Amino acid sequence: MKTKIALVTGGGRGLGYEFCKQLAAQGTTVILTARNEERGLAAAQALQSAGHDIHFRRLDVGEEADIAALAADLKKDFDNIDLLINNAGINAKSSGAGESNFLRNFKLGDLDPEAVLDMMRINSLAPILMAKHLLPLLRKSRNPKVVNVSSWLGSISEKTNGGNYSYCGSKAALNMFSRALAFDLVREGVTTIAVNPGWVKTDMGGSRAKLTAEDSVKGLLAVIHKVKTPDAGKFFQWDGTEHPW
Ligand SMILES: NC(=O)c1ccc[n+]([C@@H]2O[C@H](COP(=O)([O-])OP(=O)(O)OC[C@H]3O[C@@H](n4cnc5c(N)ncnc54)[C@H](OP(=O)(O)O)[C@@H]3O)[C@@H](O)[C@H]2O)c1
């Protein structure tokens, strides 16, 4: 059987690195992309030294020109892409250092339109632009899948408190973009889903989080491998259950 090829954004650390590690251990060829070249290369080398088939590419998902250049470059080296995992993301804490940056994303009185738009560029729009530019390679797969890493904080029905405008809004927009994308692409045999990884111990999730990256990604990969075209447009949790919108 032909080896599967997966591309992961934000693969240098956190859930992105864990996706690369577990996919590679399953025998998948992994294109590990990262904005930070030093960190991405170190992550790729660590997995290569464990004997895995890992290819590093630098990618800032906030720059469409970067995404387009990556897609053109990949066409030279790969016949197809079977799985695109749009994992890269930021929240109010990780979008920039300091309390004032946190507040300009989080609190009504301090809200800064530029901060909100920056977050939407990375969390909401970038996954769709990734699909737009990688579609020619996805089309060449026998069973292509696009996975958008969202959050329970993007669920409108579960939002019962104020604040956190930019992160919650950006993930809610990602959920809607994922639905639109899913219906566009399913006609071409591509299955697109949104996933909630749960509260995970990473730089973003912090040490008090309930899940390890290993357990979250193990559950998410089981979901990803199981879904078929009738599941396009659904929102799944790491444990395989469907998440309310
Ligand atoms: N951890 C949780 O509890 C949790 C819960 C729900 C959803 N999520 C979602 O899960 C995904 C992964 O989160 P995580 O917990 O692994 O976060 P993390 O530890 O903060 O890692 C975030 C990753 O995104 C990358 N990234 C940020 N901006 C980027 C850009 N412009 N271009 C390319 N890469 C960029 C980072 O790269 P650098 O190293 O270059 O900064 C890093 O690899 C995110 O979409 C997040 O919203 C996480």
The ligand as an ORCA input file, in Angstrom:
! r2SCAN-3c Opt
* xyz 0 1
  N      -3.767     23.515     24.356
  C      -5.093     23.587     24.484
  O      -5.633     23.406     25.584
  C      -5.954     23.867     23.284
  C      -7.344     23.806     23.455
  C      -8.178     24.027     22.365
  C      -7.623     24.288     21.118
  N      -6.257     24.367     20.968
  C      -5.761     24.658     19.628
  O      -4.797     23.669     19.266
  C      -3.835     24.210     18.360
  C      -2.433     23.940     18.877
  O      -2.326     24.558     20.152
  P      -1.159     24.225     21.205
  O      -1.820     24.009     22.491
  O      -0.206     23.241     20.648
  O      -0.486     25.697     21.246
  P       1.026     26.159     21.417
  O       1.733     25.209     22.295
  O       0.956     27.600     21.801
  O       1.590     26.024     19.918
  C       1.061     26.845     18.912
  C       1.714     26.474     17.603
  O       1.172     27.331     16.580
  C       2.269     27.902     15.865
  N       1.947     29.188     15.264
  C       1.413     30.285     15.841
  N       1.323     31.271     14.940
  C       1.802     30.794     13.763
  C       1.978     31.324     12.459
  N       1.649     32.588     12.171
  N       2.478     30.519     11.494
  C       2.827     29.245     11.765
  N       2.724     28.695     12.993
  C       2.207     29.458     13.969
  C       3.373     28.029     16.913
  O       4.609     28.228     16.260
  P       5.857     29.024     16.953
  O       6.619     27.986     17.714
  O       6.581     29.595     15.800
  O       5.236     30.077     17.847
  C       3.227     26.686     17.622
  O       3.852     25.670     16.873
  C      -4.181     25.706     18.241
  O      -4.929     25.939     17.081
  C      -5.016     25.969     19.491
  O      -5.887     27.063     19.332
  C      -5.424     24.151     22.018
*
